[in-house]
Amino acid sequence: MALLASIAVSAVPPGVKLRRTWPQRLMLSVGVVLVGCAFVASGALLYVDNKTSQIQHISLSNVLTGRPDADVSRDPINVLLVGVDSADGLDPDDPVRSERDANGVSGMRSDTIMVMRIMPEEGRVALVSFPRDLWVEIAATGRSEKINAAMYYGGPQALIDTIWRNYGIPLDHYAQVDFAQFEKLVDVVGGVKVYFDAAARDQYTGLDVAEPGCVNLSGPQALAYARSRYYEYYDEEAGRWVSDPTADLGRISRQQDFIKRALGRAVVKGIRNPFTLNQLVNTGLQAVVLDDGLSTMDLIALGTKFRNFEPDRLETYALPVFLDSVGDASVVRIIDDEAEPILDLFRGRRPEEFGPAEVAIRVLNGTGRSFEGRTTGEALAGVGFDLAAVGDAAVQNVTRSRIRFAPKQRAGAELLVRYLAAGAVLVEDPTATDGLVELTTGVDYSGVLPTPLPATTTTVGPGPSPATASTFAVTTTTRYGVVPGTGHAAAGCR
């Protein structure tokens, strides 16, 4: 979050005449947070080129796992966003430094890890956060640790390789921001407003919100809020402080909410004020490090493509995880089945690329009609499905065809139903463990289509009035932990 809100905005030089639409001329940087704007005239373009060329770069061209020839104005790309927290760069009285010193933590750690997917042709930007306590195999070490240790072992290269090895997400670009500059950027836009429905604090980061209401967080308090892993709120009825037990998971939820607020604040306070913009970019230049493959013209191309992008359209995802322990360490692990649709989005795997050959099926004759199981199986094999078995259902005279599947096989079941002329009821069965998607034909069965129907809606059962669900839809996952003002009428305070 601090990372996203830290990647800066460019300014328009004094004397450059702007058209009426210049406030919308936003350049979407590798952090979605505005890296430049208002380059509608040649003078402004030269100014943007001059400013962005001052950003620090790190040589990672031979390390990044994405497409080196990607056209950022057209092709989907993934950007690894890393907020680093070096003990050496923290103030001596910073509560976070005190905590790290007490725990013997030194060197640079990736305190915030996100992958942002930019989809220019669709006008979409999606963001997924990786919990810092996520237990993974660290690339090139032969050992498993929390993911935030990768930077300590091998810098950006180790983190890039670790994400690729564990999750198969290709990374086209890299952006790194130090927390030390974050609070300065927040102060430049006059703070960021957050609605607190109760007093809040974090004694480890220094967060201290004494009264509920719409609070304008200044730089230091915004940073304390963004870092908060030991968030507490005051329960008036109980007369005591209550802790958010989700630690880093709750912090991710608050960070993602804060990102949109910070972006909105930058648009309102910064984009319309060239002086403020200049302050933002000058501060941001001190904070941002980009990979050497991301050029000034790439940033300008992104800005042109996303000139009308609104902060509220940013899609945010939280990986589904469960708590675990390794020795004395508390860790989290991904719930694989639930995480796959989210990870597939960032892998660039679109629904239409998921083919029948990847779906192993069993076909059962549920009507008693001669050879229906075999002929249906052969027809499905003919369009590409992996036919593993055919047979007769235990119950005959089935009225409605149905497809039974394990939770992790939903994508395959939803693809299979699109090949059936009369459709079928989808029945999710957690007890199904043989890896097969099972079709039982019913009286309504009327054949196999040569090509699948469009991915719109499918029927999910069992039950006489099954609900409908969008095929292959990926939605923002459930938030973890406490996010101030969630659902409150005044939560949108700006």
Buried (B, 14 or more C-beta within 10 A) or exposed (E): BBBBBBBBBBBBBEEBEBEEEBBBBBBBBBBBBBBBBBBBBEBBBEBBBEBBEEBEBBEBEEBBBBBEEBEBBEBBBBBBBBBBBBBEBBEEEBBBBEBBEEEEBEEBBBBBBBBBBBBBEEEBBBBBBBBBBBBBBBBBBEEBBBBBBBBBBBBBBBBBBBBBBBBEBBBBBBBBBBBBBBBBBBBBBBBBBBBBBBBBBBEBBBBEBEEBEBBBBBBBBBBBBBBBBBBBBBEEEEEEBEEBEBBBBBBBBBBBBBBBBBBBBBBBBBBEBBEBBBBBBBBBBBBBBBBBBBBBEBBBBBBBBBBEBEBEEBBBBBBBBEEEEEEEEBBBBBEEBBBBBBBBBBBBBEBEEBEBEEBBBBBBBBBEBEEBBBBBBBBBBEBEBBBBBBBBBEEEEBEBBBBBBBEBBBBBBBBBBBBBEBBBBBBBEEEBEEEBBBBBBBBBBEEBEEEBBEBEEBBBBEEEEBEEBEBBEBEEBEBBBBBBBEEEEEBEBE
